[in-house]
Amino acid sequence: MSGDVVNLRMARKHRDRATKEATAERNRFEHGRTKAERDLARAKNDKAARDHDASRREPDTPKR
């Protein structure tokens, strides 16, 4: 009973290509937006943070 023979060089190249493609996809998402889209996303995130902080029962006060 022998397993499949794997060419390590080809497996390494396949792994590297998959890693580079994932990095490229992430960069296309992050850097492929217009300034208006980035500003809108930033404004939505800021509003969500403000709304979350405003719904706290007690304000954050430093403990002594």
PDB file of N, CA, C and O in Angstrom:
ATOM      1  N   MET A   1       0.827  -1.175   0.000  1.00  0.00           N
ATOM      2  CA  MET A   1       0.000   0.000   0.000  1.00  0.00           C
ATOM      3  C   MET A   1       0.874   1.241   0.000  1.00  0.00           C
ATOM      4  O   MET A   1       1.482   1.586   1.013  1.00  0.00           O
ATOM      5  N   SER A   2       0.929   1.892  -1.113  1.00  0.00           N
ATOM      6  CA  SER A   2       1.719   3.109  -1.188  1.00  0.00           C
ATOM      7  C   SER A   2       0.783   4.278  -1.496  1.00  0.00           C
ATOM      8  O   SER A   2      -0.228   4.128  -2.181  1.00  0.00           O
ATOM      9  N   GLY A   3       1.147   5.421  -0.978  1.00  0.00           N
ATOM     10  CA  GLY A   3       0.353   6.625  -1.209  1.00  0.00           C
ATOM     11  C   GLY A   3       0.726   7.268  -2.526  1.00  0.00           C
ATOM     12  O   GLY A   3       1.604   6.789  -3.244  1.00  0.00           O
ATOM     13  N   ASP A   4       0.067   8.331  -2.824  1.00  0.00           N
ATOM     14  CA  ASP A   4       0.378   9.073  -4.047  1.00  0.00           C
ATOM     15  C   ASP A   4       1.723   9.772  -3.898  1.00  0.00           C
ATOM     16  O   ASP A   4       2.067  10.286  -2.833  1.00  0.00           O
ATOM     17  N   VAL A   5       2.461   9.777  -4.979  1.00  0.00           N
ATOM     18  CA  VAL A   5       3.750  10.456  -4.990  1.00  0.00           C
ATOM     19  C   VAL A   5       3.497  11.947  -5.208  1.00  0.00           C
ATOM     20  O   VAL A   5       2.756  12.340  -6.109  1.00  0.00           O
ATOM     21  N   VAL A   6       4.123  12.766  -4.371  1.00  0.00           N
ATOM     22  CA  VAL A   6       3.929  14.209  -4.448  1.00  0.00           C
ATOM     23  C   VAL A   6       5.255  14.857  -4.802  1.00  0.00           C
ATOM     24  O   VAL A   6       6.271  14.614  -4.151  1.00  0.00           O
ATOM     25  N   ASN A   7       5.239  15.676  -5.830  1.00  0.00           N
ATOM     26  CA  ASN A   7       6.423  16.423  -6.207  1.00  0.00           C
ATOM     27  C   ASN A   7       6.476  17.647  -5.295  1.00  0.00           C
ATOM     28  O   ASN A   7       5.642  18.545  -5.408  1.00  0.00           O
ATOM     29  N   LEU A   8       7.443  17.680  -4.403  1.00  0.00           N
ATOM     30  CA  LEU A   8       7.507  18.744  -3.403  1.00  0.00           C
ATOM     31  C   LEU A   8       7.727  20.110  -4.029  1.00  0.00           C
ATOM     32  O   LEU A   8       7.208  21.109  -3.529  1.00  0.00           O
ATOM     33  N   ARG A   9       8.478  20.169  -5.100  1.00  0.00           N
ATOM     34  CA  ARG A   9       8.722  21.442  -5.772  1.00  0.00           C
ATOM     35  C   ARG A   9       7.408  22.013  -6.305  1.00  0.00           C
ATOM     36  O   ARG A   9       7.132  23.203  -6.153  1.00  0.00           O
ATOM     37  N   MET A  10       6.605  21.155  -6.929  1.00  0.00           N
ATOM     38  CA  MET A  10       5.324  21.612  -7.475  1.00  0.00           C
ATOM     39  C   MET A  10       4.345  21.973  -6.359  1.00  0.00           C
ATOM     40  O   MET A  10       3.584  22.931  -6.491  1.00  0.00           O
ATOM     41  N   ALA A  11       4.358  21.221  -5.277  1.00  0.00           N
ATOM     42  CA  ALA A  11       3.471  21.524  -4.149  1.00  0.00           C
ATOM     43  C   ALA A  11       3.842  22.875  -3.541  1.00  0.00           C
ATOM     44  O   ALA A  11       2.966  23.661  -3.181  1.00  0.00           O
ATOM     45  N   ARG A  12       5.144  23.141  -3.426  1.00  0.00           N
ATOM     46  CA  ARG A  12       5.597  24.411  -2.868  1.00  0.00           C
ATOM     47  C   ARG A  12       5.197  25.575  -3.769  1.00  0.00           C
ATOM     48  O   ARG A  12       4.762  26.619  -3.283  1.00  0.00           O
ATOM     49  N   LYS A  13       5.342  25.396  -5.077  1.00  0.00           N
ATOM     50  CA  LYS A  13       4.950  26.446  -6.015  1.00  0.00           C
ATOM     51  C   LYS A  13       3.443  26.695  -5.946  1.00  0.00           C
ATOM     52  O   LYS A  13       3.005  27.844  -5.990  1.00  0.00           O
ATOM     53  N   HIS A  14       2.655  25.639  -5.840  1.00  0.00           N
ATOM     54  CA  HIS A  14       1.203  25.790  -5.750  1.00  0.00           C
ATOM     55  C   HIS A  14       0.819  26.551  -4.483  1.00  0.00           C
ATOM     56  O   HIS A  14      -0.044  27.429  -4.512  1.00  0.00           O
ATOM     57  N   ARG A  15       1.473  26.201  -3.359  1.00  0.00           N
ATOM     58  CA  ARG A  15       1.198  26.883  -2.090  1.00  0.00           C
ATOM     59  C   ARG A  15       1.562  28.365  -2.187  1.00  0.00           C
ATOM     60  O   ARG A  15       0.802  29.221  -1.734  1.00  0.00           O
ATOM     61  N   ASP A  16       2.720  28.668  -2.776  1.00  0.00           N
ATOM     62  CA  ASP A  16       3.154  30.061  -2.909  1.00  0.00           C
ATOM     63  C   ASP A  16       2.214  30.862  -3.798  1.00  0.00           C
ATOM     64  O   ASP A  16       1.912  32.018  -3.500  1.00  0.00           O
ATOM     65  N   ARG A  17       1.750  30.257  -4.887  1.00  0.00           N
ATOM     66  CA  ARG A  17       0.813  30.953  -5.779  1.00  0.00           C
ATOM     67  C   ARG A  17      -0.497  31.247  -5.064  1.00  0.00           C
ATOM     68  O   ARG A  17      -1.064  32.327  -5.231  1.00  0.00           O
ATOM     69  N   ALA A  18      -0.982  30.302  -4.272  1.00  0.00           N
ATOM     70  CA  ALA A  18      -2.228  30.509  -3.536  1.00  0.00           C
ATOM     71  C   ALA A  18      -2.068  31.630  -2.508  1.00  0.00           C
ATOM     72  O   ALA A  18      -2.978  32.437  -2.319  1.00  0.00           O
ATOM     73  N   THR A  19      -0.925  31.678  -1.856  1.00  0.00           N
ATOM     74  CA  THR A  19      -0.666  32.728  -0.875  1.00  0.00           C
ATOM     75  C   THR A  19      -0.614  34.093  -1.549  1.00  0.00           C
ATOM     76  O   THR A  19      -1.193  35.057  -1.049  1.00  0.00           O
ATOM     77  N   LYS A  20       0.077  34.176  -2.677  1.00  0.00           N
ATOM     78  CA  LYS A  20       0.170  35.446  -3.397  1.00  0.00           C
ATOM     79  C   LYS A  20      -1.192  35.895  -3.905  1.00  0.00           C
ATOM     80  O   LYS A  20      -1.492  37.089  -3.891  1.00  0.00           O
ATOM     81  N   GLU A  21      -2.016  34.960  -4.352  1.00  0.00           N
ATOM     82  CA  GLU A  21      -3.346  35.316  -4.846  1.00  0.00           C
ATOM     83  C   GLU A  21      -4.215  35.851  -3.702  1.00  0.00           C
ATOM     84  O   GLU A  21      -4.962  36.810  -3.894  1.00  0.00           O
ATOM     85  N   ALA A  22      -4.125  35.244  -2.524  1.00  0.00           N
ATOM     86  CA  ALA A  22      -4.893  35.727  -1.374  1.00  0.00           C
ATOM     87  C   ALA A  22      -4.450  37.139  -0.989  1.00  0.00           C
ATOM     88  O   ALA A  22      -5.284  37.991  -0.684  1.00  0.00           O
ATOM     89  N   THR A  23      -3.145  37.387  -1.005  1.00  0.00           N
ATOM     90  CA  THR A  23      -2.629  38.720  -0.691  1.00  0.00           C
ATOM     91  C   THR A  23      -3.096  39.732  -1.724  1.00  0.00           C
ATOM     92  O   THR A  23      -3.481  40.850  -1.380  1.00  0.00           O
ATOM     93  N   ALA A  24      -3.062  39.337  -2.993  1.00  0.00           N
ATOM     94  CA  ALA A  24      -3.493  40.239  -4.064  1.00  0.00           C
ATOM     95  C   ALA A  24      -4.983  40.558  -3.926  1.00  0.00           C
ATOM     96  O   ALA A  24      -5.390  41.700  -4.138  1.00  0.00           O
ATOM     97  N   GLU A  25      -5.788  39.573  -3.578  1.00  0.00           N
ATOM     98  CA  GLU A  25      -7.228  39.804  -3.414  1.00  0.00           C
ATOM     99  C   GLU A  25      -7.484  40.790  -2.279  1.00  0.00           C
ATOM    100  O   GLU A  25      -8.321  41.684  -2.406  1.00  0.00           O
ATOM    101  N   ARG A  26      -6.767  40.629  -1.175  1.00  0.00           N
ATOM    102  CA  ARG A  26      -6.925  41.536  -0.035  1.00  0.00           C
ATOM    103  C   ARG A  26      -6.494  42.955  -0.423  1.00  0.00           C
ATOM    104  O   ARG A  26      -7.160  43.922  -0.053  1.00  0.00           O
ATOM    105  N   ASN A  27      -5.396  43.087  -1.161  1.00  0.00           N
ATOM    106  CA  ASN A  27      -4.934  44.406  -1.586  1.00  0.00           C
ATOM    107  C   ASN A  27      -5.909  45.045  -2.565  1.00  0.00           C
ATOM    108  O   ASN A  27      -6.131  46.254  -2.509  1.00  0.00           O
ATOM    109  N   ARG A  28      -6.492  44.257  -3.459  1.00  0.00           N
ATOM    110  CA  ARG A  28      -7.484  44.817  -4.389  1.00  0.00           C
ATOM    111  C   ARG A  28      -8.679  45.360  -3.620  1.00  0.00           C
ATOM    112  O   ARG A  28      -9.237  46.395  -3.985  1.00  0.00           O
ATOM    113  N   PHE A  29      -9.071  44.671  -2.564  1.00  0.00           N
ATOM    114  CA  PHE A  29     -10.199  45.141  -1.776  1.00  0.00           C
ATOM    115  C   PHE A  29      -9.838  46.416  -1.017  1.00  0.00           C
ATOM    116  O   PHE A  29     -10.614  47.371  -1.001  1.00  0.00           O
ATOM    117  N   GLU A  30      -8.669  46.434  -0.393  1.00  0.00           N
ATOM    118  CA  GLU A  30      -8.287  47.578   0.435  1.00  0.00           C
ATOM    119  C   GLU A  30      -7.930  48.814  -0.380  1.00  0.00           C
ATOM    120  O   GLU A  30      -8.296  49.927  -0.002  1.00  0.00           O
ATOM    121  N   HIS A  31      -7.228  48.637  -1.481  1.00  0.00           N
ATOM    122  CA  HIS A  31      -6.693  49.780  -2.213  1.00  0.00           C
ATOM    123  C   HIS A  31      -7.456  50.078  -3.501  1.00  0.00           C
ATOM    124  O   HIS A  31      -7.152  51.055  -4.185  1.00  0.00           O
ATOM    125  N   GLY A  32      -8.417  49.272  -3.832  1.00  0.00           N
ATOM    126  CA  GLY A  32      -9.116  49.456  -5.093  1.00  0.00           C
ATOM    127  C   GLY A  32     -10.411  50.233  -4.953  1.00  0.00           C
ATOM    128  O   GLY A  32     -11.304  50.104  -5.791  1.00  0.00           O
ATOM    129  N   ARG A  33     -10.527  51.037  -3.908  1.00  0.00           N
ATOM    130  CA  ARG A  33     -11.744  51.821  -3.703  1.00  0.00           C
ATOM    131  C   ARG A  33     -11.460  53.292  -3.954  1.00  0.00           C
ATOM    132  O   ARG A  33     -10.329  53.762  -3.831  1.00  0.00           O
ATOM    133  N   THR A  34     -12.515  53.998  -4.307  1.00  0.00           N
ATOM    134  CA  THR A  34     -12.358  55.431  -4.534  1.00  0.00           C
ATOM    135  C   THR A  34     -12.287  56.143  -3.183  1.00  0.00           C
ATOM    136  O   THR A  34     -12.601  55.562  -2.144  1.00  0.00           O
ATOM    137  N   LYS A  35     -11.874  57.399  -3.215  1.00  0.00           N
ATOM    138  CA  LYS A  35     -11.764  58.170  -1.986  1.00  0.00           C
ATOM    139  C   LYS A  35     -13.141  58.329  -1.332  1.00  0.00           C
ATOM    140  O   LYS A  35     -13.260  58.281  -0.108  1.00  0.00           O
ATOM    141  N   ALA A  36     -14.163  58.515  -2.141  1.00  0.00           N
ATOM    142  CA  ALA A  36     -15.516  58.670  -1.608  1.00  0.00           C
ATOM    143  C   ALA A  36     -15.956  57.394  -0.882  1.00  0.00           C
ATOM    144  O   ALA A  36     -16.584  57.465   0.174  1.00  0.00           O
ATOM    145  N   GLU A  37     -15.630  56.241  -1.445  1.00  0.00           N
ATOM    146  CA  GLU A  37     -15.991  54.979  -0.796  1.00  0.00           C
ATOM    147  C   GLU A  37     -15.238  54.804   0.520  1.00  0.00           C
ATOM    148  O   GLU A  37     -15.813  54.351   1.509  1.00  0.00           O
ATOM    149  N   ARG A  38     -13.952  55.162   0.537  1.00  0.00           N
ATOM    150  CA  ARG A  38     -13.174  55.062   1.774  1.00  0.00           C
ATOM    151  C   ARG A  38     -13.725  56.013   2.838  1.00  0.00           C
ATOM    152  O   ARG A  38     -13.843  55.635   4.003  1.00  0.00           O
ATOM    153  N   ASP A  39     -14.062  57.246   2.442  1.00  0.00           N
ATOM    154  CA  ASP A  39     -14.604  58.217   3.389  1.00  0.00           C
ATOM    155  C   ASP A  39     -15.950  57.761   3.940  1.00  0.00           C
ATOM    156  O   ASP A  39     -16.224  57.925   5.129  1.00  0.00           O
ATOM    157  N   LEU A  40     -16.790  57.191   3.081  1.00  0.00           N
ATOM    158  CA  LEU A  40     -18.090  56.695   3.523  1.00  0.00           C
ATOM    159  C   LEU A  40     -17.921  55.550   4.524  1.00  0.00           C
ATOM    160  O   LEU A  40     -18.604  55.517   5.548  1.00  0.00           O
ATOM    161  N   ALA A  41     -17.028  54.624   4.239  1.00  0.00           N
ATOM    162  CA  ALA A  41     -16.786  53.506   5.151  1.00  0.00           C
ATOM    163  C   ALA A  41     -16.245  54.007   6.485  1.00  0.00           C
ATOM    164  O   ALA A  41     -16.649  53.515   7.539  1.00  0.00           O
ATOM    165  N   ARG A  42     -15.336  54.980   6.450  1.00  0.00           N
ATOM    166  CA  ARG A  42     -14.786  55.541   7.680  1.00  0.00           C
ATOM    167  C   ARG A  42     -15.881  56.235   8.487  1.00  0.00           C
ATOM    168  O   ARG A  42     -15.925  56.098   9.710  1.00  0.00           O
ATOM    169  N   ALA A  43     -16.765  56.979   7.817  1.00  0.00           N
ATOM    170  CA  ALA A  43     -17.849  57.677   8.514  1.00  0.00           C
ATOM    171  C   ALA A  43     -18.817  56.677   9.148  1.00  0.00           C
ATOM    172  O   ALA A  43     -19.276  56.884  10.272  1.00  0.00           O
ATOM    173  N   LYS A  44     -19.126  55.597   8.433  1.00  0.00           N
ATOM    174  CA  LYS A  44     -20.021  54.573   8.993  1.00  0.00           C
ATOM    175  C   LYS A  44     -19.401  53.911  10.217  1.00  0.00           C
ATOM    176  O   LYS A  44     -20.087  53.672  11.210  1.00  0.00           O
ATOM    177  N   ASN A  45     -18.098  53.614  10.149  1.00  0.00           N
ATOM    178  CA  ASN A  45     -17.428  52.996  11.289  1.00  0.00           C
ATOM    179  C   ASN A  45     -17.391  53.942  12.479  1.00  0.00           C
ATOM    180  O   ASN A  45     -17.597  53.510  13.613  1.00  0.00           O
ATOM    181  N   ASP A  46     -17.133  55.221  12.244  1.00  0.00           N
ATOM    182  CA  ASP A  46     -17.108  56.200  13.333  1.00  0.00           C
ATOM    183  C   ASP A  46     -18.481  56.333  13.972  1.00  0.00           C
ATOM    184  O   ASP A  46     -18.590  56.411  15.196  1.00  0.00           O
ATOM    185  N   LYS A  47     -19.537  56.360  13.151  1.00  0.00           N
ATOM    186  CA  LYS A  47     -20.894  56.479  13.684  1.00  0.00           C
ATOM    187  C   LYS A  47     -21.259  55.252  14.505  1.00  0.00           C
ATOM    188  O   LYS A  47     -21.871  55.374  15.566  1.00  0.00           O
ATOM    189  N   ALA A  48     -20.892  54.084  14.029  1.00  0.00           N
ATOM    190  CA  ALA A  48     -21.186  52.859  14.772  1.00  0.00           C
ATOM    191  C   ALA A  48     -20.468  52.868  16.117  1.00  0.00           C
ATOM    192  O   ALA A  48     -21.036  52.434  17.119  1.00  0.00           O
ATOM    193  N   ALA A  49     -19.241  53.349  16.153  1.00  0.00           N
ATOM    194  CA  ALA A  49     -18.496  53.428  17.414  1.00  0.00           C
ATOM    195  C   ALA A  49     -19.142  54.436  18.353  1.00  0.00           C
ATOM    196  O   ALA A  49     -19.253  54.182  19.552  1.00  0.00           O
ATOM    197  N   ARG A  50     -19.570  55.583  17.819  1.00  0.00           N
ATOM    198  CA  ARG A  50     -20.238  56.586  18.669  1.00  0.00           C
ATOM    199  C   ARG A  50     -21.550  56.036  19.223  1.00  0.00           C
ATOM    200  O   ARG A  50     -21.845  56.213  20.404  1.00  0.00           O
ATOM    201  N   ASP A  51     -22.338  55.372  18.380  1.00  0.00           N
ATOM    202  CA  ASP A  51     -23.608  54.807  18.837  1.00  0.00           C
ATOM    203  C   ASP A  51     -23.382  53.748  19.913  1.00  0.00           C
ATOM    204  O   ASP A  51     -24.131  53.667  20.886  1.00  0.00           O
ATOM    205  N   HIS A  52     -22.358  52.951  19.727  1.00  0.00           N
ATOM    206  CA  HIS A  52     -22.049  51.911  20.703  1.00  0.00           C
ATOM    207  C   HIS A  52     -21.644  52.541  22.038  1.00  0.00           C
ATOM    208  O   HIS A  52     -22.090  52.102  23.097  1.00  0.00           O
ATOM    209  N   ASP A  53     -20.807  53.561  21.980  1.00  0.00           N
ATOM    210  CA  ASP A  53     -20.374  54.229  23.209  1.00  0.00           C
ATOM    211  C   ASP A  53     -21.533  54.975  23.870  1.00  0.00           C
ATOM    212  O   ASP A  53     -21.585  55.058  25.097  1.00  0.00           O
ATOM    213  N   ALA A  54     -22.457  55.515  23.086  1.00  0.00           N
ATOM    214  CA  ALA A  54     -23.574  56.271  23.644  1.00  0.00           C
ATOM    215  C   ALA A  54     -24.572  55.365  24.358  1.00  0.00           C
ATOM    216  O   ALA A  54     -25.332  55.836  25.204  1.00  0.00           O
ATOM    217  N   SER A  55     -24.583  54.091  24.037  1.00  0.00           N
ATOM    218  CA  SER A  55     -25.565  53.197  24.641  1.00  0.00           C
ATOM    219  C   SER A  55     -25.053  52.533  25.915  1.00  0.00           C
ATOM    220  O   SER A  55     -25.697  51.625  26.439  1.00  0.00           O
ATOM    221  N   ARG A  56     -23.922  52.969  26.409  1.00  0.00           N
ATOM    222  CA  ARG A  56     -23.396  52.420  27.654  1.00  0.00           C
ATOM    223  C   ARG A  56     -24.256  52.876  28.831  1.00  0.00           C
ATOM    224  O   ARG A  56     -24.804  53.978  28.819  1.00  0.00           O
ATOM    225  N   ARG A  57     -24.366  52.035  29.824  1.00  0.00           N
ATOM    226  CA  ARG A  57     -25.142  52.385  31.012  1.00  0.00           C
ATOM    227  C   ARG A  57     -24.380  53.390  31.869  1.00  0.00           C
ATOM    228  O   ARG A  57     -24.962  54.359  32.356  1.00  0.00           O
ATOM    229  N   GLU A  58     -23.106  53.167  32.052  1.00  0.00           N
ATOM    230  CA  GLU A  58     -22.297  54.057  32.866  1.00  0.00           C
ATOM    231  C   GLU A  58     -21.144  54.560  32.021  1.00  0.00           C
ATOM    232  O   GLU A  58     -20.565  53.793  31.252  1.00  0.00           O
ATOM    233  N   PRO A  59     -20.803  55.808  32.144  1.00  0.00           N
ATOM    234  CA  PRO A  59     -19.654  56.303  31.388  1.00  0.00           C
ATOM    235  C   PRO A  59     -18.358  55.694  31.909  1.00  0.00           C
ATOM    236  O   PRO A  59     -18.257  55.328  33.080  1.00  0.00           O
ATOM    237  N   ASP A  60     -17.391  55.593  31.045  1.00  0.00           N
ATOM    238  CA  ASP A  60     -16.093  55.077  31.453  1.00  0.00           C
ATOM    239  C   ASP A  60     -15.425  56.093  32.369  1.00  0.00           C
ATOM    240  O   ASP A  60     -15.175  57.228  31.965  1.00  0.00           O
ATOM    241  N   THR A  61     -15.141  55.694  33.584  1.00  0.00           N
ATOM    242  CA  THR A  61     -14.418  56.564  34.506  1.00  0.00           C
ATOM    243  C   THR A  61     -13.228  55.772  35.023  1.00  0.00           C
ATOM    244  O   THR A  61     -13.347  54.581  35.313  1.00  0.00           O
ATOM    245  N   PRO A  62     -12.102  56.421  35.135  1.00  0.00           N
ATOM    246  CA  PRO A  62     -10.938  55.705  35.659  1.00  0.00           C
ATOM    247  C   PRO A  62     -11.136  55.335  37.120  1.00  0.00           C
ATOM    248  O   PRO A  62     -11.616  56.143  37.915  1.00  0.00           O
ATOM    249  N   LYS A  63     -10.763  54.113  37.468  1.00  0.00           N
ATOM    250  CA  LYS A  63     -10.879  53.667  38.856  1.00  0.00           C
ATOM    251  C   LYS A  63      -9.681  54.158  39.647  1.00  0.00           C
ATOM    252  O   LYS A  63      -8.557  54.190  39.147  1.00  0.00           O
ATOM    253  N   ARG A  64      -9.937  54.536  40.885  1.00  0.00           N
ATOM    254  CA  ARG A  64      -8.854  55.057  41.728  1.00  0.00           C
ATOM    255  C   ARG A  64      -8.257  53.975  42.547  1.00  0.00           C
ATOM    256  O   ARG A  64      -7.330  54.225  43.319  1.00  0.00           O
TER     257      ARG A  64
END
